[in-house]
């Protein structure tokens, strides 16, 4: 049990009359207080960023005020602790101040003296916590930028959304294509949250056999089914106190979806073959590459589960929508791979940069990372649609020569890449390049290019 953050003052004194009198003084001043008769166990009930102050008598049976001060400051050295001393205990109070007490009051003291000291301590506490929040926000921002590389507007927006959601308790639905980085986003949400010290459990629902998915997620008791010889703790229960990342949630059967909906609503889990409801303190982050609304309309996904999950959606933009982020990411992964393999880093040449920008990255960041790894190893920069790489026999290293020759090669590379990507007609290629069809026809003839280089038939009948 933790002490509510609405409590501003914890007041500890073993004398019930003095505790009541001091409590009335603080209460009449509009402060929310928690009066206690003993200090033992208090530190365990206070979170590190609890926003209040502690007022305690020094001489008490069991744990005294100095012992309490030591225990509290071991957890948070900035927590203000005000100590109350009896007549003749001034040397003890001086010792307490040297140990880090915020203030001490010698009995008897005026009510105004207590209120003044408590209010100053609360103001200091707010300042300390504000500074902590600022430092944490700056640290989180830097950490997010390192994890989610890119400066495109869509990535800047995604990092802002992650930063805002991480501090909440809301379940999150991540939407993104295969390879877009859904688990990276889920881990960032966990690591930047108050659950960062709890477990992060990732499970791919699409990789689980239908016969074991319920046991994996919810656990089972001995004898729950044939072969269940001993108790098994499921993934939800194992993630208690932390975060469970459930990828490819669209692949779950409707029966399992019913149980997941109940878990989300009631925060309890029941093992297969058991009757006990086990309470959970857990955050669920689900991810999908499908349109769940469409799946719900088609009866493949429960509509009530979709609406329950869709409270806080996060969309990861595919790499093809992120512009020059592809170049930044490629160089980032290539440099990492070079360092890992003990190899000198390679710089992208203009022709290579052009090909990377023209590529549509169907495998998203995962595909790019693999390509960067090969590049770092000195292998050919081969992309999944190899036609872009080898269109018209143009190598990515043909960038030698003077400026005029490099410009010609660059133009030829761009046209060949689009020619390989747009198989339908000269019109579609011209529109993609933003030039008239007649100009494109002239450039194709100039560079010796044709649709035959891409394996498609030429549609020259569309020329002006």
Secondary structure, DSSP 8 states (H G I E B T S, - for coil): ----TT--EEEE-S-HHHHHHHHHHHHHTT--EEEES--TTHHHHS-TT---EEEEESS-SSS-HHHHHHHHHHH-TT--EEEEE-TT-HHHHHHHHHTT-SEEEESS--HHHHHHHHHHHHHHHHHHHHHHHHHHHHHHHHHHHHHS---SHHHHHHHHHHHHHHTS---EEEE--TTS-HHHHHHHHHHTSTTTTS-EEEEEGGGS-TTTHHHHHH-B-TTSSTT--S-B--HHHHTTTSEEEEE-GGGS-HHHHHHHHHHHHH-EE--BT----EE---EEEEEESS-HHHHHHTTSS-HHHHHHHGGGEEE---GGGSTTHHHHHHHHHHHHHHHHHT-------HHHHHHHHH---TTHHHHHHHHHHHHHTT-----SSHHHHHGGG--TT---S-HHHHHHHHHHHHHHHHHHH--S-HHHHHHHHTS-HHHHHHHHHHHT--GGGGTS---GGG--
